[in-house]
């Protein structure tokens, strides 16, 4: 391996929006995430809706006329 071309590998902390912190090794420092395995619905078994900027409502409004046409 060539010397002095690889990034510095250090211990860092990944912080989740739920407050969970995980210590890992990484080339980046202080990583922040919105959802982790501690609060993700797949791992917790709880249904939790994560809607960013009303995307679900926009989708429903967009395809509402197609649903009405299919029912007629």
C-alpha positions in Angstrom: 0.0 0.0 0.0 1.1 3.5 -0.7 1.7 5.7 2.3 0.0 9.0 2.9 -2.8 8.6 0.3 -5.4 7.0 2.5 -7.9 9.0 4.5 -7.5 9.1 8.3 -9.6 6.3 9.9 -10.8 7.4 13.4 -13.5 6.4 15.9 -16.6 8.6 15.4 -20.2 8.7 16.8 -23.3 8.3 14.7 -26.2 10.3 16.2 -29.8 9.6 15.3 -32.8 12.0 15.6 -34.3 9.7 18.3 -31.3 10.3 20.5 -29.5 7.0 19.9 -25.7 7.1 19.5 -23.5 4.4 18.1 -19.7 4.5 18.2 -18.1 3.2 14.9 -14.9 3.6 12.9 -15.1 5.9 9.9 -13.2 8.4 7.8 -15.9 11.0 8.6 -16.5 12.7 11.9 -19.8 13.2 13.7 -22.4 11.6 11.4 -26.1 12.5 11.9 -29.0 10.3 10.6 -32.8 10.7 10.8 -33.7 7.0 11.3 -31.6 4.2 12.8 -32.2 0.6 13.7 -33.3 1.7 17.2 -36.3 3.7 15.9 -37.0 2.2 12.4 -40.5 0.6 12.2 -39.0 -2.6 10.6 -36.9 -3.2 13.7 -39.3 -1.9 16.3 -42.4 -3.6 15.0 -44.4 -0.4 15.3 -46.0 1.3 12.4 -44.8 4.9 12.1 -45.5 7.1 9.2 -42.5 9.2 8.0 -44.0 11.8 5.6 -41.5 14.3 4.3 -43.2 17.5 3.0 -46.6 15.9 2.5 -45.6 13.6 -0.3 -48.2 11.0 0.5 -51.0 13.5 0.3 -49.7 14.9 -3.0 -49.7 11.3 -4.4 -53.2 10.6 -3.2 -54.5 13.9 -4.7 -52.7 13.2 -8.0 -54.2 9.7 -8.4 -57.6 10.4 -6.9 -59.2 11.1 -10.3 -58.0 7.7 -11.7 -59.5 5.9 -8.7 -62.8 7.7 -9.2 -62.8 6.8 -13.0 -62.1 3.2 -12.2 -65.0 3.0 -9.8 -67.5 4.3 -12.4 
